[in-house]
Amino acid sequence: MSAKTVMVLGTTSGAGKSWLATALCRWYARQGLKVAPFKAQNMSNNARVVPGLNGLMGEIGSAQYFQALAAKRVPEVRMNPVLLKPEADTQSQVVVLGEVDPALSSVPWRERSALLKPRARAALHELLRENEVVVIEGAGSPAEINLAPSDYVNLGTARDSKAACLLVTDIDRGGAFAHLYGTHQLMPEDVRAQVKGFVLNRFRGDAGLLAPGPEQLEHLTGVPTIATLPMWRGHGLPEEDGVFDDAATGSGLRIAVIAYPRISNLDEFQPLRQLAGVRLSWAREPKDLQGVDWIILPGSKSTAADLAWLRAQKLDLAINAHRGRVLGICGGLQMLGEALIDTHGVDGNAPGLGLLPLVTAFEREKLLRSTEFSFAASLDGGWQGLAGVRASGYEIRHGRTQPHSGLPPPQVALRNAAGEAVGWQSGQVLGVYAHGLFEQPAVLKALFGQSGRSLDAVFDGLADFVDLHFQPGRLAGLIG
């Protein structure tokens, strides 16, 4: 084991672990160090396709994908060896080193942890041997005392890596000092000793008003508060834990994304939030679609169940009545078709919305690939700006979609590098299997006349931010 390790722990989910770990990856990489991210286990339906084992492609959580890019590395499956993708409130698909493991998906939680721990530990030690710095992200809170004996994600990883730990809290929620003190005190004594600094995240106002809180907290715990990070909504990195609920304000093009319960890959819409003249909002009921210019049906981890929810909300009627542009991506594309057919028990059978003459059949094997896409040389209606545009992205799906044999075929709008049709259009309705298109400057330019901020610029901005707000020398000292 040669790498120095820094671990970002949080008092709660959503405290800011993911974006802070991303910022640290870029900060240490800018010091000329070979850096890799690591998260032993992530629970998220936001996933990216990356190189896996044995020449295959695999999937990891989007947060670790972005952290790898921030570290100037090629993302790969060892950086997030265990990914849990929720399919229902009490059920998750288990992905181990990039591949779905159906047997583990049915094993009870505590027994499953014992089986997953050695896989995660092996991946961590390989990264430690190959790098100079490994930036580790924890999960949830390290003070879940009911889970402590089986917690390989926070406590086990901290012990294994001998990491210098930061404990971050969201001060905007209130109770930050109590969160920090309580979490610190509930952690096992040996891991508690590894906590080298507290971080107050999302602070609004004059930091001088915090005194004497940080000093009193250090007196109680022996741990200094080494950074107070101001509220920063425009940092440009996607939020990992769910849908943003910021109200769309101002004038401009109004785009509504349907926020069904098992929404997936919502991180790919972050670039739209940064575009001038674009108002992005989330729709959960018909009134949320009133007056919008676009409707986007995003990916879904449970297409049939989310389609049933959509109908229960009467959003299907609003979508069918919409006269502007409608875009379906992956699961959203499948919903736009005539029918979902599931003979293998993968997702479920259901009639579609009937806006595209397509039928989707679900296969047992998940298709994963990163690829280049090409839009057709001519497209109709509001989508004609995409004609001839080339872009890169990824596919991640069980569904295989074909034109309905009894209906006039739709126009093929998009093909992948293999020449397969992966997008279809009928008037203002477009459905594609390509994820990540809005991260492509050529696509943004074609649709909105602007290219947006590059990911590299986002990562550098994050690194500049922590460099400014951490106490001088603290970040270097964590690996010193």
Secondary structure by P-SEA (a helix, b strand, c coil): ccbbbbbbbbccccccaaaaaaaaaaaaaaaccbbbbbbccccccccccccccccccccccaaaaaaaaaaccccccccccbbbbbccccbbbbbcccccccccccccaaaaaaaaaaaaaaaaaaaaacccbbbbbbccccccccccccccccaaaaaaaccbbbbbbcccccaaaaaaaaaaaaccaaaaaacccccccccccccccccaaaaaaaaaccccccccccccccccccccccccccccccccbbbbcccccccccccccccccccccccccccccccccccccbbbbcccccaaaaaaaaaaaaaaaaaaacccbbbbccaaaaaaccbbbbccccbbbbbccccccbbbbbccbbbbbbbbbbccccccccccccccbbbbbcccccbbbbccccccccccccccccccccbbbcccbbbbccccccccaaaaaaccccccccaaaaaaaaaaaaaaccccaaaaaaac
